[in-house]
Amino acid sequence: MRSDPASRRSRQRSEPLPTREGHTIKVVAGRTGFEMGTLRAWERRYGFPRPGRREGSNRRLYSDADVARLVAIKRLLDRGYRVGDVVAKELHELEALAGAPVHWDGSAPLEKLPSAVPELMDFVAEDRVSELEAQLRHTAAALGPRRFVTDLAHPLAVSVGRAWAEKRISIRQEHLATECLITQIRQMLASYQDIQASPVVLLATLPGEFHTLALDMIALYLVVAGAKPRLLGGPTPPQQIAEGARILRADAVGIGVSASSQGEQVNEDLRALRSALGANIRLWVGGGGASALAGGLTGATLVDSWDAIDRAVVECRTPGPAAAVRGARR
């Protein structure tokens, strides 16, 4: 049965209808990082988001405007704002707090945003640097820091490394793509410089290890997890890393180990670092070559997934011996 015009006008005032057909709650949850239960709970408690309904069913459909506000809210929550302080604000107010506009105007289907890695790889292979930088900025704004790292930066870095190994791109192009990623991540990290958080985690690589992009990605992931990263970079001798950890009052030291590292020397350096750190500073070891190590992981936590980072942060906030051995798998 068709509703009369007055009924339709009333429904439009109380339930904003989405543009086009709208986005389902599953799609919106996947693209904003909010659980579907969270979106439903906010709808009941705060009145936002308040999706329209498909005619003849109770299926929620979210508009482009809803998604833009949720993206902006996620960005602010990642910076430490409370839900009650931001959920009722309009988009322009959220953007003012975030210090940057939300680049989502509904011009492309939301579902297609995270599939940017193949397009970005084309930009790398064709030396289209300006387009690469612009797309990184656009996707970072749409996904937020956590999903930018896990869903785009890490897969893109893996794809770039594989393309270089297979001689589909040159070492020049590999370096350029890496620097573009580092630049974008550092810009996002700058938003968190003044935030005081715990635990403090010093990130470094050992002598002979020049691959540091992973440290930047982990640093950005850590700030979203509520930690305070300190980037020492690499390569750095074990004694200098330990001294830096003490001066910076670090709760943990994170060491990146690539798959191309020399295992025997890395084991020796890790044992030296573990001894120099003392019992009160935890040692995390991650990267493509970490799981293949042997003696160097004694007294260290193997951190080989994003979930493992989350667990390690929680453990750092729990009183107990710092030199426990733990492992995690993807």
Number of C-alpha atoms within 10 A of each C-alpha: 4 7 7 8 9 9 10 11 11 10 14 12 9 11 14 18 19 19 14 9 13 21 23 15 20 13 14 25 18 14 21 21 15 16 14 14 11 11 19 18 14 16 14 12 10 14 13 18 23 21 25 23 20 14 8 7 7 9 13 18 24 24 23 21 18 20 22 21 26 26 26 31 28 24 25 21 16 17 18 15 14 12 14 11 11 19 22 16 14 13 21 14 14 24 18 11 16 16 10 12 15 21 15 20 12 14 7 9 11 18 12 9 17 15 11 16 20 11 12 23 20 13 19 21 17 11 16 13 17 11 14 20 17 12 17 23 18 15 20 22 20 26 24 22 25 23 20 23 24 17 16 21 25 19 14 21 19 10 16 24 18 14 18 16 13 10 10 12 19 15 14 11 20 19 14 15 25 19 13 16 24 19 15 17 23 15 12 17 19 10 13 18 12 8 13 12 14 19 22 23 27 28 27 24 26 22 15 14 19 16 17 22 19 21 26 23 22 23 25 23 23 22 25 21 19 20 23 24 28 21 17 17 21 20 16 16 16 23 16 13 25 22 13 17 22 15 9 13 14 22 21 23 25 25 25 27 27 19 12 10 19 14 19 12 14 24 18 13 18 23 18 16 21 23 15 16 23 14 14 13 22 24 30 26 24 22 18 14 18 24 18 10 18 12 14 21 25 18 21 23 23 25 27 20 16 18 13 19 21 17 13 23 21 15 15 20 12 10 7 10 13 21 21 14 13 15 15 16 11 8
